[in-house]
Amino acid sequence: MTQLTNPATHNHPNFVRAEAAFDAGRLGDYGPTFDMLAEEIILENGPGAGPWHIARGKEDMALMLIEFSAALGNTFRQDGRCAYADDRVIINLIHETGKAPDGDEFDNLAVYVGRLRPDGQIDRMWTVDLDTEHCEEFWRRNHGQPSKDFG
């Protein structure tokens, strides 16, 4: 078991980085978020992502996000807050919304856990969808069409 060596506070540099990335994202600038990611990041999504389950690498993750957003008529939005951060992990609570082209609403609250390398880059991320049943039903009604297997 890893021992925590630097207790998390709202002043922890990784907490501050995560909040700054959310602030920039609200203004349409996703650069700070992608700057935090290692080139070889692995993202494992819960059922909220429909058929876009696993991305391997930054380019794969970018493609996944573009396709996912397109499946929601480019209305996909995330409004998040950092809940915890220390030298090893960043945990965010993110409200995700959007609409399918026919107007069907997507609404999910997700927990994102990002594991940090010693250099501060996120090399692994997992999502947990708190509105799992809604997400599963949404994707039963709205079949996403990924360009590749994100499984």
C-alpha positions, 0 to 999 in steps of 0.5 A, a space after each residue: 500500500 502506498 503511504 501518502 507523503 503529501 496530504 491533499 489540500 485545496 492549495 496542492 499544486 495538482 488541485 490547482 492545476 485541475 481547477 485551472 484546467 476546468 476553468 479553461 475548459 469552460 471557456 472552450 480551451 482544452 489545452 490545459 487538460 490535454 497538457 496534463 495527460 501522458 502521451 501513452 494515457 489509458 482512459 477506461 470509461 464507464 457505461 456513460 461513454 456508450 461504445 467509446 469504452 477505452 482509449 489508448 494514447 492521447 490521439 486515441 483519446 482525442 478521436 474518442 472525444 470528437 466522435 462522442 461529442 458528434 454522437 451528441 450533436 456536438 452539444 456535449 459539455 462537462 462542468 467539473 470540480 476537483 474533489 481531491 488531489 495529491 502527488 499520486 491522484 486527481 479525483 474530479 466530479 464532473 456533470 456531463 450533459 448533451 443531446 442526441 440529434 433527435 433531442 434525447 437528453 444525456 445527463 450524467 454525474 461522473 467521478 474521474 480518477 486520474 493516476 499521476 506519474 512522478 512527473 505529474 502527468 496522468 497516465 491512467 484514468 477511470 470514469 465511474 458513472 453515477 447515473 449508470 442506468 440513465 446512461 445505459 438506457 440512453 445508449 440503448 436508444 441512441 446507437 453510437 457509431 465509433 470509427 474503430 473498436 474502442 473496447 
